[in-house]
Amino acid sequence: MAELRLITSATEVMAVYQAADAVARQQRADLPGPGSEGFIPIAALRADALVDLITARTGAPRTAAVNVT
């Protein structure tokens, strides 16, 4: 896990949040509900949606790199 911070106006933060939330809610419609196997919390879906929006990911597998200094 990692943390990403955005320092900008409240208006811009809300626009980013609303965009990620809209994508997450669309994705959630096709997923199992709370208490079901495979349930994904909306916060996790928002995080995935934000990454998708920023990187213009189109469903290709994600790769990760870790640098230890």
C-alpha angles and dihedrals in degrees: 000000000000138000128234122194128199120200110195140104121314089242092057092044090053091049091053092046093049092049092050091044092052092052092045093051090050090052093045091059089071097044134083117275129243113302092024126112110263094027113156119197116240091242090060091047090051090052091050091046092051091052090048092051095046097044097035087232113185101195097288114142116271122239125200133207125195123198117194116196 
